[in-house]
Amino acid sequence: MALMSASLYSLALISLRLFDAQQSQFAADASALACVVAHDDLAREIAEQNFAQIIETKNLGDKCVVVVKANRVVRRAVAVSVDGFDLPTLQR
C-alpha cells in the first residue's frame, strides 16, 4: 500500500512538472513571435497572459530570442522574420 501511494505521489509530481514545462514553452514561443513581429512590450504582455514572466529578450534585427519562466520552469524560444514576409518562424 505504501509503495502504491509513493508511486501515485511521484506520478502526480511528474504530471505537474510536465504541465509547467509545456505552459512555459507555449509562453516562450508566443512571446518570441510577438517580439519579432511587433516589439518587446507586446512580448511581455503575451507572457503575462500565459502566466509567465520574461527573464531575457534579445532583439537582433530580424531575430528575437526570448527566455521565460513559468512555475519554476525556464524555457527559451527563437523567432526569425524573413525580409519581405509577414510570417515569422520559430527555430529550435
N, C-alpha and C positions, 0 to 999 in steps of 0.2 A: 504494500500500500504506500509506503514511504517512497519507494522508487517511482511509482506511478505519479505521485504528487510532485516529485522533483522533476520528472520528465515534462509534465504539463506546465510547470512553472518556467522551465527553460524554453519550452516551445512558445509560451506567451511572450517572454522577453525577446526572443529571436524575431517573432512576428512584429513586435513594436519597433524593433531596430530596422527591419526591412521597410516598414511603412515610413519611418522617419527618413530613411535614405532615399526612398522614392519621392517623397514630398520635397526634400532638399534638392534633388536633381531636377524636378519639374520647375521649381523656383529659379534655379540657376539657368536652365535653358530659356525660360520665358524672359528673364531679365537680360540675358545676353542678346537675345533677338531684339528686345526693346532698345537696348543700348546702341546697337549698330544701326537700327532704323531711325531712332529719334535722338534721345540724349540720356545722360546718366540719371536725371531726376525721374524720368519715366521708368527706368530700370529699377530704381529704388522703390518707387510706388508699387510696381508689379511684385517685387519681392515681398513687400509688406502685405500685399493682398494674398500672397501664398504662405503667410505666416512664417516668413524667413527674414533674415537681415543680411544686408550686403556687407561683407568683410572687406572686399577689394574690387575695384574696377580699373581696368587699363583700356583706354580707348586709343587705339593705334591707327587712326585714319579710317580705313575700311574694315578694321578688325577690332573686336571688343572681347575682352576676357573678363569674366565675372566670377567671383568666388562668394558663395552664400553659405549661411549656417542656419539650419532649422533643427531644433530639438537635439542639440549636441552632435549633429552630423554636418560635416562641411563637404560641399561639392563645388566643382569648377565646370564652367561651360565657356566655349569659344564660339562666337558667331562672326561670319565674314559676309560682307556685302560686295558683290562683284560690280564693277563700274558699269553703269548703264542699265542695270537690272534692279528691280524693286524687291526681288525675292532673296532675302538673306538665308544663309545656310549655317547649320551647326556643324562643328568639327569635333571629332573625338580623337 
